[in-house]
Amino acid sequence: MNDHSNTLRGKQIAFIGCGVMGEAILASLLHGEMVSAGQITGSEPVAERREELAKRYGITMAETNLEAVSGADIIMLTIKPQSLDSICNDLRGKLNANQVVVSILAGATIDRLCGGLDHQAVVRAMPNTPSQIGQGMTVWMATPEVTGPQQEEVAAALSAMGHAVQVTSENEVDMATALSGTGPAYIFMVMESLIDAGVHMGFSRRISEELVLQTMIGSVLFAKESGKHPAELRNMVTSPGGTSAAAIYQMEKGSLRTVISRAVWAAYQRTRELGQGEAMQAPPPSVR
């Protein structure tokens, strides 16, 4: 990961919406000492929530969105998708050319953001839920109006949540939404299934959870450190006629690869539908 410790020095960051993801980003920035509390201003419609965040982090909480973005270099849209039109109404035509808007709204296209805000310097980003503990994966792209220094600042802010990868097309952000953005849901479902299988065999749920979680953590770290292809790693633990071979036979018989492939494709299709109202033409072929 690049060293971004000084990239955001002196930059003002506004958070429009300080829900779970908004708080995760600002907390990561503060805990990583990339910014000070005085560099952050947030807006939040609920007074109790404003007071809570101001007390917890020492940041400034504004009563209006327009007040929050005044003087901001980076404006983070961390709202729910259904609130976008209202936010656009508040900010349309009120932003200056030196401000960059970063949206983490699933399915909200660059055209919709630029048109709704009447502003061209926009970044579309897709983080995932592990960002809440600094282990996230964020994929993002910027419009041509976002300058090089601004892109470095955005990369620094997003990297505070874990890893960040810049791409050049919106389709790649849509694909990332289906793969890494939605990915934790797939992992959690596999995790849940393995834990339930352990309980079915006779383990207590507590022990089954411990076995499964550590096995998943260890396997991921081993894969990253080894640099080997997952298929090679799988073959390393699959002896002819052994327990792994018996288990994998059942997975292949149940078309696990195809189910996963179609699930990711369905998420991709839904992302495109949310953003553009267009349905993709066909699912991918079965995977053998």
Secondary structure, DSSP 8 states (H G I E B T S, - for coil): ----TTTTTT--EEEE--SHHHHHHHHHHHHTTSS-GGGEEEE-S-HHHHHHHHHHH--EEESSHHHHHTT-SEEEE-S-GGGHHHHHHHHTTT--TT-EEEE--TT--HHHHHHHHT---EEEEE--GGGGGT-EEEEEEE-TTS-HHHHHHHHHHHHTTEEEEE-S-HHHHHHHIIIIISHHHHHHHHHHHHHHHHHHHT--HHHHHHHHHHHHHHHHHHHHHH---HHHHHHHT--TTSHHHHHHHHHHHTTHHHHHHHHHHHHHHHHHHHHHS---S-------
